[in-house]
């Protein structure tokens, strides 16, 4: 139960003794209502702090500041006391400067910005699952401070055990999200408003987010499970809906009913008060990891209202990976893709918690990957631009002046994830019914990143085994001690190119995790295959290698880019059938490893094409003696397909002097037994 100390009181601030400091810590800021005029500031005692209060104002001149008293205090897990000051009637789109004070003085100087009351653009960050992986969690927090968003959406699972000790660690790490500023000669820290979500690791206490972050979504003055759902009106541009997916658990049916009734009522009455609508909750409707079950109850609750009331973007967590979907509409018990307007789903957590295998793509998935990340979203009246930031320390740091000058600017050198077909940025616009449409230019010279549909390796020694989704990713080797000869097979979706008249450039990107000094070939596959069933035997072993498109030597780990422009392979696929690629050794027995779409960054085929003149598939080509493709309109496109014998000499050109420096696939002997029995599925993991 909340303990009230009285409502916020506006008085002239008292300047306290220089050098004195309040005995408080763990400052945090939350939004749970109208973000242009209200905020909740939370903090905890750090020693003996009697009758703490807040001094605040709209400039750094503290003589003009007002004071507000603690509105309520909460105890979490018997070990964390939190005091909350609820500020109301704030000026919109304004800096608010504040200090927490008590009998000993005033503490550090902080500031935040209220949301605009007009259509000014801004940036928000959205992610979840900070419960473990503290090193990575801190990297994400530090990146947030560099980005300087207007606000942060957190998808739940703040800690692992939901204990006081772990929450103190979370709050310690949250201090890394503060941005440091020098304003009028004073040192200030910018603090960012948090919109928190209840996750399954908070299930032992359904009052966690109101006890720790002070939210009171329903405005009743009581801290209860009813505060796990509600709406934040960020500005006329955005309304954020926070929902509790854990109400699907047994015993919470009355709360679930109340939540879902409220959701439809609020969407009907207030959803149109903003140009864009976001939703966040913890458990995905359809996780993109085989170790997590689908959530048909959540689908039955929310999928149709999201579509009916034009929910533009949904941020899910829990699974510890990243994904982007097409704009989708509910169809029976699943989604179907639409190009005319629907809801886009992104996620799924991994803000510190260990990334799980992204191994359960849906028919409406654009791309997915197993990475540590959160979403960075630029919100403007015309469009949303959604990016996925991977965690490292390469990003530059925006200054207060940078953010003031441009509310949409992002730091340089952020390690953005590049999704197949979409690239680094997904742009959403609205149709006439305000539903989301993925904006992709369909005319002129176009850049495409073709999505991987299938990727797998095959083994001569385990010639009847299928290795789809194997934890090793993709392998190629002339003579591996465990697997024998290894080829990797990759196939791409060409549907976006069927209206293109010519291919200007084509580049294959492979993410190398184990390098080699040997030469590898990129071959056209001689026959069709599917990743879930292909074996060495089913594709005829080494005869799966058809024409050689290009060769490369993977000297280094990281992204290997192979120019396939002059090979004519895409034209060949469009006109003769898409059988994909084979990555196979041309010399030596020192293997190379790549990440698959299940284990990390998947292969990419980046294409620039002219898509102005042909409205359907390219006309059928004829391969001639001078290795050109002859189009019906008599335009000749050069081709470089190198004919090679089907048989391959595995002993050719072995670079034995590189064996020590460039390790082979040693240490895989332990996997032989599992591959003989074709066991390769990902194991489930709780939480």
NORCORKA-V929771 format. One record per pair of residues at least 6 apart in sequence whose ideal C-beta (glycine too) atoms are under 7 Angstrom apart, sorted by sequence separation. I is the first residue (numbers start at 1). GAP is how many residues later the second one is. D is the distance in Angstrom with one decimal. If there is no record, write none. Layout:
# NORCORKA-V929771
I/GAP/D
I/GAP/D
This chain:
# NORCORKA-V929771
75/6/5.5
76/6/6.7
90/6/6.2
100/6/6.9
160/6/6.1
202/6/4.3
209/6/5.8
210/6/6.4
233/6/5.4
234/6/6.0
271/6/5.6
329/6/6.7
378/6/7.0
403/6/6.9
418/6/5.1
430/6/6.6
431/6/5.4
459/6/6.5
477/6/7.0
479/6/6.6
480/6/5.5
554/6/5.3
595/6/5.3
596/6/6.4
623/6/6.8
624/6/5.9
630/6/6.2
674/6/7.0
55/7/6.7
57/7/5.4
99/7/4.2
100/7/4.8
130/7/4.9
159/7/3.8
181/7/4.7
287/7/6.9
328/7/3.8
329/7/5.9
361/7/6.1
377/7/6.1
378/7/4.2
402/7/5.8
430/7/6.9
478/7/6.3
595/7/6.9
31/8/6.3
32/8/6.4
57/8/3.7
73/8/6.4
74/8/5.2
99/8/5.8
144/8/6.7
159/8/5.5
198/8/6.7
218/8/5.1
231/8/5.8
232/8/4.6
247/8/5.0
248/8/6.7
286/8/5.3
306/8/6.7
328/8/6.5
416/8/4.2
428/8/4.7
429/8/5.3
459/8/6.8
477/8/6.8
552/8/6.4
621/8/4.0
622/8/4.9
628/8/4.7
629/8/4.9
56/9/5.8
57/9/6.4
73/9/6.6
99/9/7.0
158/9/6.9
180/9/6.0
181/9/5.9
218/9/6.5
231/9/6.8
247/9/4.0
328/9/5.9
329/9/5.0
377/9/5.2
428/9/6.9
477/9/4.2
529/9/7.0
594/9/6.9
621/9/6.5
628/9/6.6
29/10/5.9
30/10/4.5
55/10/4.7
56/10/6.2
73/10/4.9
99/10/5.7
179/10/6.8
198/10/6.7
217/10/5.0
231/10/5.3
285/10/5.5
328/10/6.6
358/10/3.9
428/10/6.2
429/10/4.8
457/10/5.3
476/10/5.4
529/10/5.4
552/10/5.0
621/10/6.5
628/10/6.0
629/10/5.7
159/11/5.4
178/11/4.1
179/11/4.1
198/11/5.7
216/11/5.8
284/11/6.9
326/11/4.4
327/11/5.5
358/11/5.3
375/11/5.9
376/11/4.7
398/11/6.6
428/11/6.7
456/11/5.8
475/11/4.5
476/11/6.1
628/11/6.0
29/12/5.6
30/12/6.8
55/12/5.4
56/12/6.7
72/12/5.5
97/12/6.8
98/12/5.5
158/12/5.4
178/12/6.4
211/12/5.9
215/12/5.5
217/12/6.3
218/12/6.5
230/12/5.9
247/12/6.0
283/12/5.3
358/12/4.8
375/12/7.0
426/12/6.5
427/12/4.3
456/12/4.8
476/12/5.1
527/12/6.0
550/12/5.5
619/12/5.9
627/12/5.1
41/13/6.1
54/13/6.7
70/13/4.6
71/13/5.9
178/13/5.8
196/13/4.4
210/13/4.1
217/13/2.5
229/13/5.9
285/13/5.2
329/13/4.6
357/13/5.5
375/13/5.9
376/13/5.2
398/13/5.4
457/13/7.0
475/13/6.3
619/13/4.5
28/14/4.7
53/14/5.6
54/14/4.9
70/14/6.7
71/14/6.1
97/14/4.6
229/14/5.1
285/14/4.8
327/14/6.5
328/14/5.0
356/14/6.4
397/14/6.5
474/14/4.0
508/14/6.4
550/14/5.6
627/14/6.5
53/15/6.7
70/15/5.7
71/15/4.5
96/15/6.3
177/15/5.9
229/15/5.1
244/15/6.3
283/15/6.4
327/15/3.8
328/15/6.1
355/15/4.4
373/15/5.0
374/15/6.0
396/15/4.5
549/15/5.6
27/16/4.9
53/16/4.9
95/16/5.3
96/16/5.6
207/16/5.1
228/16/4.1
243/16/6.6
327/16/6.6
355/16/5.7
373/16/6.1
395/16/4.5
396/16/4.7
26/17/6.1
53/17/6.7
68/17/5.2
196/17/4.9
207/17/6.1
210/17/4.1
327/17/5.4
355/17/5.8
373/17/5.4
396/17/5.7
457/17/5.3
526/17/6.2
527/17/6.8
550/17/6.0
25/18/6.9
26/18/4.5
52/18/6.2
95/18/5.5
96/18/6.3
207/18/6.5
209/18/6.8
285/18/6.6
372/18/6.4
373/18/6.9
395/18/5.3
457/18/4.6
526/18/5.4
549/18/3.8
24/19/4.7
25/19/5.8
68/19/6.1
94/19/6.9
125/19/5.6
194/19/6.2
196/19/6.4
206/19/3.8
209/19/6.2
325/19/5.9
371/19/5.3
372/19/4.6
394/19/4.7
395/19/4.4
455/19/6.0
525/19/5.8
526/19/6.8
24/20/6.7
94/20/5.3
243/20/6.9
325/20/4.5
526/20/4.0
549/20/5.1
24/21/6.2
25/21/4.0
93/21/6.2
350/21/6.7
394/21/5.7
462/21/6.5
525/21/6.3
23/22/6.2
24/22/5.5
92/22/5.6
93/22/6.9
125/22/6.4
206/22/6.3
241/22/6.8
307/22/5.3
324/22/5.6
350/22/5.2
461/22/5.3
523/22/4.3
524/22/4.3
23/23/5.0
91/23/6.6
92/23/6.8
93/23/3.9
307/23/5.8
323/23/6.6
350/23/5.7
351/23/5.3
392/23/5.0
461/23/3.4
523/23/5.9
524/23/5.1
23/24/3.9
90/24/5.1
92/24/6.0
93/24/6.4
123/24/6.7
125/24/4.6
323/24/5.9
459/24/4.0
460/24/3.9
523/24/6.7
23/25/5.9
24/25/5.4
92/25/3.7
124/25/5.3
323/25/5.9
389/25/5.4
390/25/4.3
459/25/5.9
460/25/4.0
523/25/5.4
524/25/6.3
23/26/4.2
123/26/4.6
124/26/6.0
128/26/5.9
129/26/7.0
131/26/4.5
304/26/5.3
389/26/6.8
423/26/5.4
523/26/6.6
22/27/6.3
93/27/6.5
123/27/6.1
124/27/5.2
125/27/4.9
126/27/4.0
128/27/2.6
130/27/6.9
131/27/6.5
279/27/6.7
292/27/5.4
303/27/4.0
321/27/5.5
337/27/4.7
389/27/6.4
390/27/5.5
421/27/6.3
422/27/6.7
459/27/5.7
521/27/5.1
522/27/4.8
24/28/6.0
122/28/4.0
127/28/6.5
128/28/5.4
129/28/4.6
130/28/5.8
131/28/5.1
132/28/5.3
322/28/6.8
336/28/6.9
380/28/6.7
388/28/6.6
421/28/5.1
522/28/4.8
124/29/6.3
128/29/6.1
131/29/4.3
314/29/6.0
316/29/6.3
319/29/3.9
320/29/4.9
321/29/5.9
335/29/5.1
346/29/5.8
387/29/5.5
388/29/4.0
420/29/5.2
421/29/6.4
457/29/5.6
458/29/5.4
22/30/6.4
198/30/4.1
225/30/5.6
229/30/4.8
289/30/4.8
317/30/5.8
318/30/6.1
319/30/5.8
320/30/4.2
378/30/4.9
420/30/6.5
421/30/4.9
457/30/6.6
521/30/5.2
52/31/5.8
54/31/4.5
56/31/7.0
145/31/6.5
148/31/5.7
239/31/6.8
288/31/6.3
312/31/6.8
313/31/5.5
314/31/4.7
315/31/5.7
316/31/3.5
317/31/5.8
318/31/5.4
418/31/6.7
420/31/3.4
457/31/4.7
458/31/6.6
520/31/6.8
141/32/5.7
145/32/5.3
239/32/6.5
279/32/5.4
284/32/4.0
287/32/4.6
289/32/6.2
311/32/5.1
315/32/5.9
316/32/5.0
317/32/3.8
420/32/6.1
519/32/5.5
520/32/5.8
58/33/6.2
141/33/6.6
144/33/4.7
145/33/6.2
277/33/6.4
288/33/6.0
313/33/6.7
320/33/4.9
456/33/5.5
142/34/5.1
145/34/4.7
239/34/6.3
277/34/5.0
278/34/6.8
284/34/6.2
299/34/6.8
320/34/6.2
321/34/5.8
376/34/6.7
455/34/6.9
519/34/5.4
520/34/6.5
115/35/6.5
138/35/5.4
141/35/3.9
231/35/5.6
239/35/3.9
277/35/5.3
278/35/5.0
279/35/4.7
280/35/4.6
281/35/6.8
282/35/5.1
283/35/5.1
284/35/6.0
288/35/4.8
307/35/6.4
320/35/5.2
321/35/5.7
323/35/6.9
455/35/4.9
518/35/6.9
551/35/6.0
44/36/6.1
45/36/6.0
58/36/5.6
137/36/5.8
141/36/4.7
238/36/5.3
241/36/6.9
243/36/6.3
245/36/4.4
246/36/6.8
276/36/5.0
282/36/5.2
307/36/6.0
320/36/4.5
328/36/5.0
489/36/6.4
517/36/6.5
44/37/5.9
58/37/6.6
60/37/5.9
113/37/6.6
195/37/5.5
237/37/6.1
241/37/6.9
244/37/6.7
245/37/4.8
278/37/6.7
296/37/6.4
306/37/4.9
319/37/6.1
321/37/4.4
387/37/5.9
454/37/4.2
545/37/5.2
570/37/6.6
44/38/5.4
58/38/6.6
59/38/6.9
138/38/5.6
236/38/6.1
237/38/5.0
238/38/5.0
239/38/5.4
240/38/4.8
241/38/4.5
242/38/5.5
243/38/4.1
245/38/3.9
267/38/6.1
271/38/4.9
326/38/4.7
387/38/5.3
452/38/6.5
453/38/5.2
516/38/5.4
517/38/6.3
544/38/5.7
554/38/4.8
134/39/6.6
162/39/5.8
231/39/6.9
236/39/6.7
237/39/6.0
325/39/5.4
453/39/6.6
515/39/5.3
545/39/5.5
42/40/5.2
43/40/5.8
56/40/5.9
57/40/5.7
130/40/6.5
152/40/5.3
154/40/5.8
162/40/5.3
233/40/6.6
238/40/6.5
240/40/6.8
325/40/5.7
326/40/5.9
346/40/6.3
385/40/5.2
386/40/4.5
452/40/6.0
453/40/5.0
473/40/6.7
489/40/6.1
515/40/6.1
522/40/6.0
42/41/6.9
56/41/6.4
151/41/6.4
152/41/6.9
154/41/6.9
156/41/4.1
160/41/6.0
233/41/6.7
260/41/5.4
264/41/5.4
268/41/6.8
325/41/6.1
451/41/6.7
515/41/5.7
13/42/4.3
42/42/4.9
56/42/3.8
148/42/6.9
151/42/4.5
152/42/5.1
153/42/5.0
154/42/5.1
155/42/5.0
156/42/5.6
157/42/3.7
159/42/6.6
162/42/5.4
263/42/6.3
267/42/3.8
323/42/6.2
324/42/4.5
385/42/5.3
386/42/7.0
450/42/4.2
451/42/4.9
512/42/4.8
515/42/5.3
522/42/6.8
41/43/7.0
55/43/6.4
149/43/6.2
152/43/7.0
154/43/6.0
156/43/2.5
157/43/6.8
162/43/6.1
203/43/5.7
324/43/5.7
450/43/5.9
574/43/6.2
575/43/5.9
40/44/5.5
41/44/4.7
54/44/5.6
55/44/5.2
151/44/6.4
155/44/6.9
157/44/4.4
373/44/6.4
383/44/5.4
384/44/4.3
450/44/6.6
476/44/6.0
512/44/6.9
513/44/6.0
574/44/4.8
167/45/6.2
195/45/5.8
197/45/5.4
323/45/4.0
383/45/6.2
489/45/6.4
512/45/5.1
524/45/5.9
575/45/5.2
40/46/5.3
41/46/6.8
54/46/5.8
55/46/5.7
156/46/6.5
162/46/6.3
198/46/4.8
200/46/5.8
322/46/6.4
371/46/6.2
383/46/5.2
512/46/6.2
575/46/4.3
15/47/6.3
195/47/6.1
248/47/6.8
321/47/6.2
322/47/5.3
382/47/7.0
571/47/6.7
15/48/6.8
39/48/5.1
52/48/5.9
53/48/5.7
144/48/6.9
198/48/6.0
321/48/6.7
369/48/6.3
448/48/5.3
511/48/5.7
512/48/5.1
524/48/6.7
13/49/5.9
38/49/6.2
52/49/6.7
248/49/4.4
321/49/5.2
322/49/5.6
448/49/6.7
528/49/7.0
38/50/5.1
52/50/4.3
248/50/6.0
509/50/5.4
510/50/4.7
571/50/6.3
37/51/6.8
39/51/6.8
51/51/6.5
55/51/6.4
322/51/4.9
528/51/5.1
13/52/3.8
37/52/6.0
38/52/6.4
50/52/6.0
51/52/6.9
367/52/3.9
509/52/5.5
527/52/6.1
13/53/6.4
37/53/5.0
49/53/4.4
50/53/4.9
245/53/5.7
366/53/6.0
367/53/4.3
13/54/5.5
366/54/6.7
507/54/5.5
508/54/4.4
525/54/4.0
11/55/6.5
37/55/6.3
366/55/6.2
367/55/6.9
507/55/6.8
524/55/6.6
525/55/4.8
10/56/4.6
11/56/4.9
36/56/3.9
366/56/5.9
383/56/6.8
507/56/5.7
508/56/5.5
525/56/6.4
36/57/7.0
41/57/6.8
43/57/5.3
487/57/6.7
507/57/6.6
524/57/6.7
525/57/5.2
9/58/6.6
506/58/4.6
523/58/6.7
571/58/5.5
9/59/6.5
445/59/6.9
506/59/5.1
522/59/5.8
523/59/4.2
8/60/3.9
9/60/5.6
288/60/6.3
315/60/6.5
505/60/4.9
8/61/6.3
287/61/6.6
522/61/6.3
523/61/6.1
568/61/6.1
589/61/6.8
6/63/5.6
8/63/6.3
284/63/5.9
468/63/4.6
520/63/6.1
521/63/5.6
5/64/5.7
7/64/6.6
284/64/5.2
468/64/5.1
506/64/5.6
520/64/6.8
5/65/4.6
291/65/6.7
520/65/5.7
521/65/4.6
587/65/5.4
588/65/5.8
589/65/5.7
590/65/6.7
5/66/6.9
322/66/5.2
466/66/6.9
520/66/6.1
571/66/6.1
587/66/3.3
588/66/4.9
4/67/6.7
289/67/4.8
466/67/6.1
503/67/5.0
518/67/6.1
519/67/4.4
588/67/5.0
4/68/5.6
289/68/6.0
466/68/6.4
503/68/6.2
519/68/4.6
590/68/5.9
3/69/6.3
128/69/6.8
289/69/6.6
290/69/5.4
466/69/5.5
518/69/5.3
568/69/6.3
590/69/6.2
2/70/3.9
3/70/5.0
131/70/5.4
288/70/5.5
289/70/6.2
290/70/4.8
465/70/6.2
518/70/3.2
568/70/7.0
128/71/6.8
289/71/5.6
313/71/6.4
464/71/5.4
568/71/3.4
2/72/6.5
288/72/5.0
312/72/6.8
463/72/6.3
518/72/5.0
520/72/6.2
566/72/6.4
567/72/6.9
568/72/6.8
590/72/5.3
27/73/6.9
39/73/6.9
287/73/6.6
288/73/6.5
463/73/4.0
464/73/5.7
497/73/6.7
517/73/6.4
567/73/5.2
568/73/6.6
591/73/5.5
463/74/4.8
516/74/4.6
566/74/4.7
567/74/6.5
590/74/5.6
591/74/4.6
421/75/6.5
456/75/4.2
516/75/6.3
24/76/4.8
286/76/5.9
454/76/6.2
455/76/6.3
458/76/6.3
460/76/5.5
516/76/4.2
8/77/6.7
37/77/6.8
109/77/5.8
111/77/5.2
288/77/6.7
454/77/3.8
458/77/6.2
459/77/5.9
497/77/6.5
514/77/6.8
515/77/6.7
8/78/6.3
22/78/5.2
24/78/6.7
36/78/5.5
109/78/6.5
110/78/6.6
112/78/6.6
456/78/5.9
458/78/4.4
514/78/6.1
8/79/6.5
22/79/5.3
23/79/6.2
35/79/6.7
36/79/4.5
109/79/4.6
110/79/5.3
111/79/5.7
112/79/5.2
494/79/6.0
514/79/3.7
8/80/6.7
22/80/4.4
35/80/3.8
36/80/6.5
112/80/6.9
288/80/4.9
494/80/6.2
512/80/6.4
513/80/4.7
23/81/5.8
36/81/4.5
108/81/6.3
110/81/5.0
112/81/6.4
458/81/6.9
460/81/6.4
513/81/6.6
22/82/5.9
200/82/6.3
512/82/5.9
513/82/5.9
21/83/6.4
22/83/5.8
24/83/5.5
27/83/6.2
29/83/5.6
151/83/6.6
197/83/5.4
199/83/4.1
200/83/6.9
511/83/5.7
20/84/5.3
21/84/5.1
22/84/5.7
80/84/4.9
197/84/6.2
198/84/6.7
344/84/6.2
367/84/5.9
494/84/5.5
510/84/4.8
511/84/4.5
16/85/6.4
20/85/2.5
22/85/4.0
79/85/2.8
197/85/5.8
366/85/6.6
21/86/5.4
77/86/5.7
78/86/6.6
77/87/4.0
80/87/5.8
153/87/6.4
491/87/6.8
17/88/5.9
76/88/6.3
80/88/6.5
16/89/4.5
491/89/3.2
511/89/6.2
16/90/5.4
341/90/3.7
490/90/5.7
511/90/4.2
76/91/6.3
97/91/7.0
340/91/6.3
489/91/6.0
490/91/4.8
341/92/6.0
344/92/5.1
549/92/6.6
342/93/5.6
343/93/6.3
489/93/5.8
490/93/6.9
510/93/5.4
341/94/3.3
342/94/6.3
344/94/7.0
509/94/6.5
547/94/3.7
548/94/4.1
322/95/6.2
324/95/5.3
341/95/6.6
487/95/5.4
488/95/4.2
508/95/6.8
509/95/4.3
547/95/6.4
341/96/5.3
487/96/6.7
547/96/6.4
548/96/5.4
487/97/4.6
508/97/5.6
509/97/6.7
324/98/6.4
506/99/6.5
507/99/4.7
506/101/5.1
545/101/7.0
324/102/5.9
505/102/6.8
276/103/6.4
505/103/4.4
543/103/4.7
503/104/6.2
504/104/4.4
542/104/6.4
486/105/6.6
504/105/6.1
542/105/6.5
275/106/5.9
488/106/6.6
503/106/5.2
504/106/6.4
542/106/5.3
476/107/4.8
478/107/4.0
502/107/6.6
276/108/6.3
476/108/6.0
477/108/6.3
502/108/4.7
327/109/5.1
476/109/6.0
500/109/4.0
501/109/5.2
327/110/6.1
359/110/4.9
478/110/5.8
479/110/3.9
497/110/6.7
500/110/6.2
501/110/6.9
327/111/5.7
478/111/4.1
480/111/5.6
500/111/4.1
501/111/6.6
326/112/6.9
477/112/6.6
497/112/6.0
499/112/5.3
501/112/4.3
490/113/5.0
492/113/4.9
501/113/4.5
477/114/3.3
500/114/6.8
313/115/6.9
476/115/6.5
499/115/6.1
35/116/6.9
312/116/6.4
475/116/6.2
476/116/5.3
499/116/5.9
119/117/5.6
499/117/6.9
117/118/6.7
118/118/6.4
119/118/5.7
199/118/6.7
200/118/6.9
475/118/5.7
498/118/6.6
115/119/5.0
116/119/4.9
199/119/6.8
474/119/6.9
498/119/4.8
31/120/6.3
115/120/4.6
473/120/5.9
474/120/4.2
472/121/6.7
473/121/5.9
473/122/4.8
474/122/4.9
60/123/5.6
310/123/6.1
313/123/6.7
473/123/4.4
60/124/4.3
310/124/4.2
312/124/4.5
155/125/5.5
157/125/6.8
310/125/4.8
60/126/5.6
156/126/4.0
454/126/6.8
473/126/4.2
153/127/5.1
155/127/5.7
473/127/6.9
471/128/6.6
82/129/6.8
469/129/4.7
82/130/6.3
84/130/3.7
76/132/6.9
82/132/6.9
76/135/4.3
74/136/6.9
76/136/5.4
74/137/4.2
518/137/5.9
517/138/5.3
238/141/5.5
455/141/4.9
517/141/4.1
237/142/5.5
455/142/5.7
28/143/6.9
237/144/6.3
26/145/4.1
452/145/5.2
517/145/5.4
28/146/6.4
516/146/5.4
455/147/6.5
515/147/5.9
455/148/6.4
74/149/5.8
452/150/4.6
452/151/5.6
39/154/6.3
126/154/6.7
128/154/6.8
449/155/5.5
450/155/4.3
449/157/5.4
450/157/6.2
35/158/6.8
448/159/4.6
155/160/6.1
157/160/6.7
155/161/7.0
156/161/5.8
157/161/7.0
447/161/5.3
448/161/6.7
29/162/5.0
31/162/4.5
153/162/6.2
155/162/3.2
446/162/7.0
29/163/6.9
30/163/6.3
445/163/6.3
446/163/5.6
27/164/6.3
29/164/4.9
30/164/5.2
31/164/5.5
29/165/6.6
445/165/5.8
446/165/5.1
485/165/6.4
28/166/6.4
30/166/6.7
443/168/6.3
444/168/5.9
442/169/6.8
443/169/5.8
42/171/6.3
479/171/5.4
42/172/4.7
478/172/4.7
40/174/4.2
40/175/6.7
420/182/6.7
30/183/4.5
32/183/4.1
481/183/7.0
482/183/6.7
30/184/5.5
32/184/5.9
420/184/6.1
480/184/6.9
28/185/6.3
30/185/5.3
32/185/5.2
480/185/4.9
482/186/4.1
482/187/5.4
129/188/5.4
477/188/6.1
481/188/6.9
126/189/4.5
128/189/3.1
129/189/6.7
482/189/6.5
475/190/6.7
482/190/5.5
129/191/5.7
155/194/6.3
157/196/6.7
35/197/5.8
32/198/6.2
35/198/6.5
33/199/6.7
34/199/5.1
35/199/4.8
36/199/6.2
32/200/6.4
35/200/7.0
31/201/4.9
467/208/6.9
465/210/5.3
470/210/5.1
140/211/5.0
465/211/6.9
469/211/6.0
140/212/6.4
466/212/6.2
462/213/5.1
465/213/5.1
467/213/6.3
469/213/6.9
137/214/6.3
462/214/6.4
137/215/3.0
136/216/4.8
134/218/6.6
2/219/6.4
133/219/4.0
181/219/4.8
2/220/6.4
129/220/3.5
132/220/6.2
133/220/5.6
2/221/5.5
128/221/4.6
129/221/5.8
130/221/4.8
131/221/7.0
132/221/5.1
133/221/5.6
129/222/5.5
130/222/4.6
131/222/5.3
132/222/6.7
128/223/5.9
129/223/6.6
127/224/4.1
129/224/3.9
147/229/6.2
370/229/6.2
370/230/5.7
369/231/6.3
369/232/6.0
369/233/6.9
140/234/6.0
136/236/4.8
358/239/6.8
359/239/4.1
358/240/6.2
357/241/5.1
357/242/6.6
127/246/6.9
143/246/6.1
127/247/2.8
126/248/6.4
127/248/6.2
143/248/6.1
125/249/5.6
126/249/4.5
146/249/5.1
125/250/6.9
146/250/6.9
148/250/4.9
125/251/5.8
126/251/6.3
140/251/4.9
146/251/4.5
147/251/6.7
139/252/4.0
143/252/5.9
146/252/6.2
123/253/6.6
124/253/5.1
139/253/6.6
123/254/6.8
139/254/6.9
123/255/5.5
124/255/6.4
136/255/5.6
148/255/4.6
121/257/6.8
122/257/5.6
121/258/6.0
121/259/3.8
119/262/4.7
147/263/6.6
147/264/6.1
146/265/5.1
122/285/5.2
123/285/6.3
121/286/5.1
120/287/6.1
121/287/5.1
359/323/5.7
357/325/4.8
356/329/6.7
290/391/6.5
291/391/5.4
290/392/5.3
291/392/6.4
291/393/3.5
291/394/5.7
201/486/5.9
200/487/6.2
